[in-house]
Amino acid sequence: MRSWHVPSGRKLGYGALVDAAAKLPVPENVVLKEPSQFKLIGTPHRRLDATGKVNGSAKFGIDTRLPGMKFGSWRLHDVRRKTGCRR
């Protein structure tokens, strides 16, 4: 993950920010919003990924295909039936 400062275009990984963040003081008294001020919490939201999942157009990691990609599988010994692996 990266942190990006839009006006300057500078980018830093979160790991580079950890040391500086650890030196910041922890706030004593934090004022929280009143529930009446919430804009997103408690409101319905449309699932943007639902359509692709329903119609099969969504791409998942397992759907990745690379040029020259090879496929493999494991065959396990069935201990309950005391049979060996067939080749």
N, CA, C and O atoms as CSV, one atom per row, in Angstrom:
chain,resi,resn,atom,element,x,y,z
A,1,MET,N,N,0.844,-1.174,0.000
A,1,MET,CA,C,0.000,0.000,0.000
A,1,MET,C,C,0.890,1.238,0.000
A,1,MET,O,O,2.003,1.244,0.526
A,2,ARG,N,N,0.354,2.269,-0.606
A,2,ARG,CA,C,1.125,3.499,-0.695
A,2,ARG,C,C,0.272,4.678,-0.267
A,2,ARG,O,O,-0.948,4.680,-0.429
A,3,SER,N,N,0.936,5.670,0.277
A,3,SER,CA,C,0.299,6.932,0.601
A,3,SER,C,C,0.705,7.923,-0.484
A,3,SER,O,O,1.878,8.012,-0.845
A,4,TRP,N,N,-0.252,8.653,-0.992
A,4,TRP,CA,C,-0.016,9.533,-2.131
A,4,TRP,C,C,-0.462,10.940,-1.798
A,4,TRP,O,O,-1.610,11.158,-1.412
A,5,HIS,N,N,0.459,11.917,-1.947
A,5,HIS,CA,C,0.148,13.327,-1.746
A,5,HIS,C,C,-0.186,13.900,-3.126
A,5,HIS,O,O,0.709,14.150,-3.933
A,6,VAL,N,N,-1.474,14.105,-3.391
A,6,VAL,CA,C,-1.940,14.465,-4.730
A,6,VAL,C,C,-1.338,15.764,-5.252
A,6,VAL,O,O,-0.855,15.781,-6.384
A,7,PRO,N,N,-1.343,16.865,-4.474
A,7,PRO,CA,C,-0.816,18.120,-5.040
A,7,PRO,C,C,0.633,18.033,-5.528
A,7,PRO,O,O,0.971,18.595,-6.569
A,8,SER,N,N,1.492,17.327,-4.776
A,8,SER,CA,C,2.900,17.264,-5.164
A,8,SER,C,C,3.226,16.014,-5.986
A,8,SER,O,O,4.265,15.956,-6.644
A,9,GLY,N,N,2.339,15.014,-5.948
A,9,GLY,CA,C,2.587,13.771,-6.652
A,9,GLY,C,C,3.552,12.836,-5.934
A,9,GLY,O,O,3.927,11.801,-6.485
A,10,ARG,N,N,3.964,13.184,-4.698
A,10,ARG,CA,C,4.890,12.338,-3.944
A,10,ARG,C,C,4.157,11.092,-3.440
A,10,ARG,O,O,2.983,11.147,-3.074
A,11,LYS,N,N,4.883,9.965,-3.431
A,11,LYS,CA,C,4.317,8.702,-2.944
A,11,LYS,C,C,5.281,8.064,-1.960
A,11,LYS,O,O,6.497,8.107,-2.146
A,12,LEU,N,N,4.727,7.475,-0.917
A,12,LEU,CA,C,5.525,6.754,0.079
A,12,LEU,C,C,4.790,5.478,0.451
A,12,LEU,O,O,3.561,5.456,0.507
A,13,GLY,N,N,5.532,4.431,0.703
A,13,GLY,CA,C,4.935,3.217,1.234
A,13,GLY,C,C,4.588,3.424,2.699
A,13,GLY,O,O,5.228,4.223,3.383
A,14,TYR,N,N,3.579,2.710,3.185
A,14,TYR,CA,C,3.184,2.878,4.581
A,14,TYR,C,C,4.320,2.533,5.530
A,14,TYR,O,O,4.427,3.121,6.607
A,15,GLY,N,N,5.162,1.597,5.149
A,15,GLY,CA,C,6.298,1.230,5.995
A,15,GLY,C,C,7.225,2.402,6.259
A,15,GLY,O,O,7.821,2.496,7.332
A,16,ALA,N,N,7.353,3.305,5.275
A,16,ALA,CA,C,8.216,4.476,5.437
A,16,ALA,C,C,7.611,5.486,6.409
A,16,ALA,O,O,8.326,6.340,6.932
A,17,LEU,N,N,6.316,5.401,6.656
A,17,LEU,CA,C,5.639,6.354,7.535
A,17,LEU,C,C,5.524,5.853,8.965
A,17,LEU,O,O,5.176,6.626,9.858
A,18,VAL,N,N,5.809,4.577,9.202
A,18,VAL,CA,C,5.585,3.967,10.510
A,18,VAL,C,C,6.411,4.630,11.602
A,18,VAL,O,O,5.880,4.942,12.668
A,19,ASP,N,N,7.696,4.851,11.359
A,19,ASP,CA,C,8.556,5.432,12.400
A,19,ASP,C,C,8.082,6.816,12.800
A,19,ASP,O,O,8.040,7.141,13.987
A,20,ALA,N,N,7.725,7.635,11.817
A,20,ALA,CA,C,7.252,8.988,12.127
A,20,ALA,C,C,5.915,8.934,12.866
A,20,ALA,O,O,5.700,9.700,13.805
A,21,ALA,N,N,5.028,8.050,12.459
A,21,ALA,CA,C,3.722,7.939,13.101
A,21,ALA,C,C,3.860,7.463,14.547
A,21,ALA,O,O,3.096,7.895,15.410
A,22,ALA,N,N,4.815,6.587,14.823
A,22,ALA,CA,C,5.012,6.069,16.178
A,22,ALA,C,C,5.473,7.158,17.140
A,22,ALA,O,O,5.287,7.026,18.350
A,23,LYS,N,N,6.071,8.231,16.624
A,23,LYS,CA,C,6.562,9.325,17.474
A,23,LYS,C,C,5.487,10.361,17.780
A,23,LYS,O,O,5.682,11.212,18.648
A,24,LEU,N,N,4.358,10.302,17.081
A,24,LEU,CA,C,3.286,11.265,17.326
A,24,LEU,C,C,2.616,10.986,18.661
A,24,LEU,O,O,2.480,9.827,19.053
A,25,PRO,N,N,2.195,12.033,19.369
A,25,PRO,CA,C,1.529,11.810,20.654
A,25,PRO,C,C,0.128,11.226,20.444
A,25,PRO,O,O,-0.545,11.529,19.459
A,26,VAL,N,N,-0.291,10.388,21.386
A,26,VAL,CA,C,-1.632,9.817,21.334
A,26,VAL,C,C,-2.588,10.841,21.940
A,26,VAL,O,O,-2.349,11.311,23.052
A,27,PRO,N,N,-3.670,11.201,21.234
A,27,PRO,CA,C,-4.610,12.197,21.764
A,27,PRO,C,C,-5.247,11.728,23.071
A,27,PRO,O,O,-5.591,10.555,23.218
A,28,GLU,N,N,-5.397,12.637,23.999
A,28,GLU,CA,C,-6.010,12.323,25.292
A,28,GLU,C,C,-7.529,12.244,25.176
A,28,GLU,O,O,-8.134,11.230,25.526
A,29,ASN,N,N,-8.135,13.311,24.687
A,29,ASN,CA,C,-9.599,13.391,24.594
A,29,ASN,C,C,-9.998,13.542,23.135
A,29,ASN,O,O,-9.699,14.552,22.497
A,30,VAL,N,N,-10.668,12.540,22.625
A,30,VAL,CA,C,-11.106,12.567,21.231
A,30,VAL,C,C,-12.609,12.809,21.210
A,30,VAL,O,O,-13.370,12.103,21.871
A,31,VAL,N,N,-13.028,13.810,20.447
A,31,VAL,CA,C,-14.454,14.119,20.328
A,31,VAL,C,C,-15.018,13.344,19.148
A,31,VAL,O,O,-14.554,13.490,18.017
A,32,LEU,N,N,-16.028,12.514,19.421
A,32,LEU,CA,C,-16.649,11.714,18.377
A,32,LEU,C,C,-17.882,12.412,17.828
A,32,LEU,O,O,-18.498,13.229,18.512
A,33,LYS,N,N,-18.238,12.089,16.594
A,33,LYS,CA,C,-19.449,12.637,15.991
A,33,LYS,C,C,-20.681,12.081,16.689
A,33,LYS,O,O,-20.660,10.985,17.249
A,34,GLU,N,N,-21.735,12.851,16.643
A,34,GLU,CA,C,-23.028,12.357,17.093
A,34,GLU,C,C,-23.590,11.465,15.990
A,34,GLU,O,O,-23.363,11.739,14.812
A,35,PRO,N,N,-24.317,10.405,16.342
A,35,PRO,CA,C,-24.893,9.535,15.308
A,35,PRO,C,C,-25.738,10.285,14.277
A,35,PRO,O,O,-25.841,9.840,13.134
A,36,SER,N,N,-26.334,11.395,14.653
A,36,SER,CA,C,-27.144,12.171,13.698
A,36,SER,C,C,-26.276,12.806,12.602
A,36,SER,O,O,-26.795,13.194,11.555
A,37,GLN,N,N,-24.958,12.913,12.833
A,37,GLN,CA,C,-24.043,13.490,11.856
A,37,GLN,C,C,-23.454,12.456,10.902
A,37,GLN,O,O,-22.758,12.822,9.954
A,38,PHE,N,N,-23.724,11.153,11.138
A,38,PHE,CA,C,-23.198,10.103,10.263
A,38,PHE,C,C,-23.799,10.228,8.881
A,38,PHE,O,O,-25.001,10.455,8.739
A,39,LYS,N,N,-22.969,10.081,7.859
A,39,LYS,CA,C,-23.453,10.144,6.480
A,39,LYS,C,C,-23.524,8.753,5.848
A,39,LYS,O,O,-24.394,8.503,5.014
A,40,LEU,N,N,-22.633,7.854,6.228
A,40,LEU,CA,C,-22.584,6.531,5.603
A,40,LEU,C,C,-23.072,5.417,6.528
A,40,LEU,O,O,-23.762,4.498,6.088
A,41,ILE,N,N,-22.713,5.500,7.807
A,41,ILE,CA,C,-23.090,4.447,8.745
A,41,ILE,C,C,-24.607,4.425,8.889
A,41,ILE,O,O,-25.244,5.454,9.117
A,42,GLY,N,N,-25.167,3.228,8.750
A,42,GLY,CA,C,-26.611,3.062,8.914
A,42,GLY,C,C,-27.417,3.330,7.663
A,42,GLY,O,O,-28.647,3.337,7.714
A,43,THR,N,N,-26.747,3.554,6.530
A,43,THR,CA,C,-27.477,3.769,5.280
A,43,THR,C,C,-27.190,2.616,4.324
A,43,THR,O,O,-26.085,2.074,4.326
A,44,PRO,N,N,-28.177,2.232,3.503
A,44,PRO,CA,C,-27.935,1.135,2.560
A,44,PRO,C,C,-26.999,1.578,1.437
A,44,PRO,O,O,-27.025,2.731,1.006
A,45,HIS,N,N,-26.186,0.655,0.978
A,45,HIS,CA,C,-25.251,0.943,-0.104
A,45,HIS,C,C,-25.384,-0.121,-1.174
A,45,HIS,O,O,-25.590,-1.296,-0.870
A,46,ARG,N,N,-25.268,0.284,-2.406
A,46,ARG,CA,C,-25.339,-0.652,-3.518
A,46,ARG,C,C,-24.023,-1.410,-3.608
A,46,ARG,O,O,-22.953,-0.803,-3.573
A,47,ARG,N,N,-24.095,-2.727,-3.722
A,47,ARG,CA,C,-22.900,-3.548,-3.881
A,47,ARG,C,C,-22.457,-3.460,-5.330
A,47,ARG,O,O,-23.134,-3.980,-6.218
A,48,LEU,N,N,-21.334,-2.810,-5.580
A,48,LEU,CA,C,-20.855,-2.621,-6.939
A,48,LEU,C,C,-20.320,-3.905,-7.554
A,48,LEU,O,O,-20.224,-4.018,-8.776
A,49,ASP,N,N,-19.971,-4.877,-6.710
A,49,ASP,CA,C,-19.421,-6.122,-7.225
A,49,ASP,C,C,-20.483,-7.196,-7.448
A,49,ASP,O,O,-20.184,-8.238,-8.031
A,50,ALA,N,N,-21.695,-6.968,-7.004
A,50,ALA,CA,C,-22.726,-8.010,-7.047
A,50,ALA,C,C,-23.080,-8.436,-8.473
A,50,ALA,O,O,-23.219,-9.631,-8.733
A,51,THR,N,N,-23.228,-7.503,-9.387
A,51,THR,CA,C,-23.622,-7.848,-10.753
A,51,THR,C,C,-22.613,-8.785,-11.399
A,51,THR,O,O,-22.995,-9.788,-12.002
A,52,GLY,N,N,-21.335,-8.469,-11.281
A,52,GLY,CA,C,-20.296,-9.312,-11.867
A,52,GLY,C,C,-20.254,-10.701,-11.261
A,52,GLY,O,O,-19.968,-11.675,-11.957
A,53,LYS,N,N,-20.538,-10.801,-9.967
A,53,LYS,CA,C,-20.548,-12.109,-9.314
A,53,LYS,C,C,-21.747,-12.932,-9.779
A,53,LYS,O,O,-21.643,-14.147,-9.942
A,54,VAL,N,N,-22.878,-12.272,-9.991
A,54,VAL,CA,C,-24.093,-12.986,-10.396
A,54,VAL,C,C,-24.015,-13.443,-11.853
A,54,VAL,O,O,-24.397,-14.572,-12.163
A,55,ASN,N,N,-23.527,-12.587,-12.747
A,55,ASN,CA,C,-23.527,-12.960,-14.165
A,55,ASN,C,C,-22.216,-13.623,-14.625
A,55,ASN,O,O,-22.075,-13.964,-15.799
A,56,GLY,N,N,-21.267,-13.803,-13.707
A,56,GLY,CA,C,-20.036,-14.520,-14.028
A,56,GLY,C,C,-18.951,-13.688,-14.676
A,56,GLY,O,O,-17.930,-14.241,-15.083
A,57,SER,N,N,-19.130,-12.375,-14.788
A,57,SER,CA,C,-18.115,-11.543,-15.445
A,57,SER,C,C,-17.016,-11.076,-14.484
A,57,SER,O,O,-15.993,-10.555,-14.930
A,58,ALA,N,N,-17.213,-11.255,-13.173
A,58,ALA,CA,C,-16.204,-10.832,-12.191
A,58,ALA,C,C,-14.943,-11.682,-12.342
A,58,ALA,O,O,-15.026,-12.890,-12.563
A,59,LYS,N,N,-13.787,-11.053,-12.223
A,59,LYS,CA,C,-12.504,-11.754,-12.313
A,59,LYS,C,C,-11.927,-11.911,-10.912
A,59,LYS,O,O,-11.811,-10.939,-10.164
A,60,PHE,N,N,-11.568,-13.140,-10.566
A,60,PHE,CA,C,-10.977,-13.445,-9.281
A,60,PHE,C,C,-9.519,-13.861,-9.501
A,60,PHE,O,O,-9.110,-14.096,-10.638
A,61,GLY,N,N,-8.745,-13.953,-8.436
A,61,GLY,CA,C,-7.343,-14.342,-8.548
A,61,GLY,C,C,-7.162,-15.689,-9.220
A,61,GLY,O,O,-6.205,-15.888,-9.968
A,62,ILE,N,N,-8.075,-16.615,-8.961
A,62,ILE,CA,C,-7.971,-17.949,-9.550
A,62,ILE,C,C,-8.228,-17.923,-11.060
A,62,ILE,O,O,-7.886,-18.873,-11.764
A,63,ASP,N,N,-8.827,-16.839,-11.555
A,63,ASP,CA,C,-9.109,-16.711,-12.984
A,63,ASP,C,C,-7.902,-16.211,-13.775
A,63,ASP,O,O,-7.965,-16.126,-15.002
A,64,THR,N,N,-6.811,-15.883,-13.100
A,64,THR,CA,C,-5.636,-15.337,-13.773
A,64,THR,C,C,-5.002,-16.368,-14.699
A,64,THR,O,O,-4.789,-17.517,-14.313
A,65,ARG,N,N,-4.708,-15.950,-15.907
A,65,ARG,CA,C,-4.017,-16.800,-16.882
A,65,ARG,C,C,-2.847,-16.003,-17.445
A,65,ARG,O,O,-3.028,-14.895,-17.951
A,66,LEU,N,N,-1.645,-16.572,-17.355
A,66,LEU,CA,C,-0.453,-15.924,-17.867
A,66,LEU,C,C,0.091,-16.726,-19.037
A,66,LEU,O,O,-0.122,-17.937,-19.102
A,67,PRO,N,N,0.798,-16.070,-19.974
A,67,PRO,CA,C,1.378,-16.804,-21.101
A,67,PRO,C,C,2.323,-17.896,-20.601
A,67,PRO,O,O,3.176,-17.641,-19.752
A,68,GLY,N,N,2.172,-19.096,-21.122
A,68,GLY,CA,C,3.032,-20.208,-20.748
A,68,GLY,C,C,2.746,-20.782,-19.369
A,68,GLY,O,O,3.528,-21.580,-18.853
A,69,MET,N,N,1.633,-20.383,-18.772
A,69,MET,CA,C,1.295,-20.834,-17.428
A,69,MET,C,C,1.011,-22.330,-17.422
A,69,MET,O,O,0.331,-22.850,-18.307
A,70,LYS,N,N,1.543,-23.016,-16.408
A,70,LYS,CA,C,1.332,-24.451,-16.272
A,70,LYS,C,C,0.405,-24.696,-15.083
A,70,LYS,O,O,0.342,-23.889,-14.155
A,71,PHE,N,N,-0.306,-25.811,-15.123
A,71,PHE,CA,C,-1.249,-26.144,-14.074
A,71,PHE,C,C,-0.831,-27.450,-13.420
A,71,PHE,O,O,-0.285,-28.332,-14.082
A,72,GLY,N,N,-1.079,-27.576,-12.159
A,72,GLY,CA,C,-0.725,-28.798,-11.444
A,72,GLY,C,C,-1.764,-29.096,-10.387
A,72,GLY,O,O,-2.585,-28.244,-10.051
A,73,SER,N,N,-1.727,-30.309,-9.866
A,73,SER,CA,C,-2.618,-30.687,-8.781
A,73,SER,C,C,-1.927,-31.713,-7.903
A,73,SER,O,O,-0.953,-32.340,-8.321
A,74,TRP,N,N,-2.423,-31.883,-6.701
A,74,TRP,CA,C,-1.888,-32.838,-5.749
A,74,TRP,C,C,-2.844,-34.014,-5.652
A,74,TRP,O,O,-4.062,-33.838,-5.645
A,75,ARG,N,N,-2.297,-35.189,-5.579
A,75,ARG,CA,C,-3.108,-36.372,-5.341
A,75,ARG,C,C,-2.657,-36.929,-3.994
A,75,ARG,O,O,-1.471,-37.188,-3.790
A,76,LEU,N,N,-3.606,-37.112,-3.078
A,76,LEU,CA,C,-3.279,-37.566,-1.735
A,76,LEU,C,C,-3.574,-39.042,-1.562
A,76,LEU,O,O,-4.460,-39.592,-2.217
A,77,HIS,N,N,-2.839,-39.664,-0.693
A,77,HIS,CA,C,-3.031,-41.061,-0.359
A,77,HIS,C,C,-4.307,-41.191,0.476
A,77,HIS,O,O,-4.507,-40.422,1.416
A,78,ASP,N,N,-5.165,-42.147,0.148
A,78,ASP,CA,C,-6.403,-42.360,0.885
A,78,ASP,C,C,-6.127,-43.343,2.019
A,78,ASP,O,O,-6.113,-44.554,1.798
A,79,VAL,N,N,-5.908,-42.838,3.217
A,79,VAL,CA,C,-5.549,-43.659,4.368
A,79,VAL,C,C,-6.716,-44.538,4.798
A,79,VAL,O,O,-6.499,-45.672,5.226
A,80,ARG,N,N,-7.929,-44.051,4.697
A,80,ARG,CA,C,-9.097,-44.820,5.165
A,80,ARG,C,C,-9.290,-46.095,4.355
A,80,ARG,O,O,-9.639,-47.133,4.917
A,81,ARG,N,N,-9.071,-46.036,3.056
A,81,ARG,CA,C,-9.275,-47.212,2.191
A,81,ARG,C,C,-7.998,-48.025,1.996
A,81,ARG,O,O,-8.010,-49.072,1.348
A,82,LYS,N,N,-6.913,-47.538,2.555
A,82,LYS,CA,C,-5.619,-48.214,2.453
A,82,LYS,C,C,-5.239,-48.515,0.996
A,82,LYS,O,O,-4.740,-49.593,0.673
A,83,THR,N,N,-5.487,-47.546,0.148
A,83,THR,CA,C,-5.113,-47.693,-1.257
A,83,THR,C,C,-4.000,-46.714,-1.571
A,83,THR,O,O,-3.922,-45.644,-0.968
A,84,GLY,N,N,-3.171,-47.058,-2.476
A,84,GLY,CA,C,-2.087,-46.168,-2.885
A,84,GLY,C,C,-2.560,-45.202,-3.939
A,84,GLY,O,O,-3.669,-45.322,-4.460
A,85,CYS,N,N,-1.730,-44.260,-4.245
A,85,CYS,CA,C,-2.035,-43.289,-5.305
A,85,CYS,C,C,-1.843,-43.966,-6.658
A,85,CYS,O,O,-0.846,-44.652,-6.881
A,86,ARG,N,N,-2.768,-43.775,-7.524
A,86,ARG,CA,C,-2.628,-44.287,-8.891
A,86,ARG,C,C,-1.977,-43.229,-9.741
A,86,ARG,O,O,-2.191,-42.034,-9.536
A,87,ARG,N,N,-1.192,-43.661,-10.686
A,87,ARG,CA,C,-0.512,-42.686,-11.545
A,87,ARG,C,C,-1.071,-42.743,-12.918
A,87,ARG,O,O,-0.632,-41.999,-13.794
